[in-house]
Amino acid sequence: MYIVRFYSIFCNRVGIYSAYTRAGTTWGLGGTCVNVGCIPKKLYHQAASLGKAMEHAKRYGWNVNENITHDWDILRSAVIDYIKSLNWGHRVQLKQKLNAYLLRIL
């Protein structure tokens, strides 16, 4: 119980001294995971895995052209577009929830 009380007091004090910075608020909605963390990492990893799987596809009966190429700009654009779509979805959800909340309290 002491640990819980310590952290609740400590975290409240940290919150008082926290301040927004320009560098910390330039991303879209969704936080670190959506914008620069888990989601982009997973998409880039999936693209790399697909490339590796295409190398081995012939062994499983796929007719694959020997000259497999990759366009980094297309991948990067696709990842950015997906992140923007998630940001937009978060924005829409936030507006819907805020409107519902405001209607309840008014």
Secondary structure as UniProt FT lines:
FT   HELIX           2..17
FT   HELIX           23..25
FT   TURN            29..30
FT   HELIX           31..35
FT   HELIX           38..56
FT   HELIX           57..60
FT   HELIX           72..105
//
